[in-house]
């Protein structure tokens, strides 16, 4: 039996979306009142909306690939900038209503300027900001930390999403920053790819350069399981996951799948455990009890 689509919420959202854009256009026309302005404006709105709807409809077959990213980023930039423009425009209209004066052209120009700055900031953040890597250092204190591990250092990164990489030099810069920390152990905590294992293949050699005296360890994130792609068969999905596990090994990372290892230093040891992905709404695969099986309560974990 087919599910019935509840059109009322969709209709309400569509009406509100139209009114939002109509109000935006009314402000733009104060400074650009030409016959082509409405056509140009509504063409952009229609294109961005259609692109978003199409990309969402193709998630199951294409996954959250480049088309989906472009569509969602473009739409979010447009929507966020419109909200800012509307907020400032509304303030100007309140003054216009109270004072009885016509809309202030200079205020709307200022509104457009601020909105343009926001759009530019968004675009920079999405194109270049993803490579704005930083090293954030934290010192942790534990009363029961084995003495030999006092001063022990860990480098941790996550959410690489290698399918989004486009700039090898920028990625290498991030790798060099990790290597420069000269940490005792390196851990990668999930989401090596967006959807498919093959995304990391061009970067395996680069990431394999990360080494640490006590080893390199990793776990899987929700994107690593291929859940956001409509695979030809369950076997293809399993094959993708197995390939990804192999790529972890190719990079020199010991993938921990609900298991633990012991890091030994002198006469002391600590337990490093790794579970499969666990998160409400993102798959609850991890089994911490299984991962810690065979350890003692007295062990530092």
C-alpha positions, 0 to 999 in steps of 0.5 A: 500500500502506497503512503499518502503524501501529506500536502498541507505542510508542504503547501504551508512551507511553499506559501511561506517560501513564496512570501519570503521571496516576494518580500525580498524582491520588493526590497531589491526593486527599490534599487533595481526597478527594471523589467528584467529584475523579477525575471532574473530573481525568480529564475534563480529561486526556481533553479536553486529549488529545482536543483535541491529537489532533484538532488534529494530525490537522487540520494538513494541512487547517487548518494550525497555526492558532489551534486547534492553538496552543490545543491544544498550549499547553494540553497542554504547560502541563498536562504540564509542571505535572504533571512538576513536581508529580510530582517534588515529590510523589516527594520527599515520598513518599521521605521518607514511605517512609523515615520510615514516616509518612503523606503530609504534607498540608502538603507536597502543598499546597506542591507544588500551590502551586508547580505553580499558580505554574508554570501561571500563569507559562506562561499569562502568557508565552503570553498577554502574554509574546509582547509583552515586546519587548526591544532587544538591542544588539551591537557588531561589529568587523571588520578589513576593514570599509570606513571609511565604514561605521564606526558603521553600525547595523542593526535586525533582527527575525524570527519575527513570526508575525503570525497570532498577533497579538491586541493592536494596541497591543502590536504598535504598541509593538514597532514604535515601539521599532524606529523609535526605534533610528533605525538605518541599515538595517532587516532582517527575517529570516523568518517573517512569518506562521504559514501564510497570507499573509493573516495580515499584511494587517491589520498592513501599514500598521503595519509599513510605518511602519518606515523606514531611510535605507539601506532595509528588506530582508527574507527568507522563513522556513520558515513563509512558504512555506505548507508546513504547510497542505494546499492545494486545489492547487499553484496555490493554494499558489503564489498564497499565496506570491506574495501574501506577496511582494507584501505585503513590497513593500507594507510597503516591504521589499525581499525578497531571494530568493537575491540581493544588493544593494550599500549605498553610503556615500561611496566605500565599499560593502558587500554585503547578501545574502539567501537563501531559507529554509535549515535542516535539517528546515525546507526547504533552498531557499537558495542562497548561491552564487547570492545572492553571484553577481557579487560579488568576494572583496574585497567586504565581505559 
